[in-house]
Structure formats: C-alpha cells, structure tokens
C-alpha cells in the first residue's frame, strides 16, 4: 500500500454529513462541551509535556506548572459540570463506586484486564445525578 491509496481508502470512512453537524452545533450547550473537551485535551497535553521535560530531558520537575495545568483542567471540568448539571462530589462518588466494583480494595493487573464493563455501566447508571 502506498500513501495515496491509504488516503483514498481512509477518507471513505470520514463522516461528511456537515449539514447535520452544523445543525447540532447550533446547540450552545454542545458548543460549551466542545470548548471544554478541546481545552481538556490541550491542558492534558501541557501536563504531559511538563512530565516529558523532566523524564526525558532531565529538567527539574516543575510542580508549580503541574499545579497550574491541574487548575486549568479543573476549570474546563467546571464548564462540563455546569453544562451537564453535575456536581463534582456526585461524579467523584460515582467514580469511586465503579473503581471499588472493579478492584475491590486494591488494584491488581488481573482485575484491570478482566473488567466487567456491563457491571460497571450498571453501577454508573444506577446512581442518579441530582
């Protein structure tokens, strides 16, 4: 396979219903979630870049920068929480309940590999948000 044939085959799977996308993007709530999603990805990349500089380049671990990026991540998560009507405490509790179902009291590689996704999803759906 050459690059041109790859590109030709790959773009066949691209979603190109741009009119439907434009229609969905009229929803300002969706725009807020998109903004937050892009921001979370960007800030996560900046957090990883700080780790990369320490691990691979031998620079001092910049904890001040890591805390800043963590704060930026919280800021974007606040947008998500506001838009979806979630409270951080509810999301945190739901996450812990799921993790306890997955691992019990302690992480194990075996449990990580043999996850019961149906049970985890059921747990997540059972706990309703206020």
Phi, psi and omega in degrees: 000135175255173186296324181293319179291325177298311180301314181301314181288321183294316185289347174297337183263003180286137174284120184238020177277070186293330178296318178294321178297315178300320179297315179295326181285357172289342178284112181297330176297319178295323177297320178296317179294322177295316177303313180295318180298316178295317179297318178299318179296316180297311182292325176298320177297321179293323176298313179296324179297321177296320177293319179302315181299323179286310186289314188263333183253354177076014178285157178298141178294118185270086183294330178296315179294319179298320177295322178298313181296323177299317177298319178297321176298316176301320181300313179293324177295328177297323177297314179300312181301316180296314183294321183268354179075029180262149169259140180306318183300320179295317180294319179296317180295318179299319180296316180295319178299317178297315181295323177295321177295325182284314190245349189073229182269350185207143177297142168216146179297322180299314179294326178295324181279335184248049181290144174259089185296327179295317179296316179299316180296319178300317178299316181296323181282331181293321182276109183273150175276143178283000000 
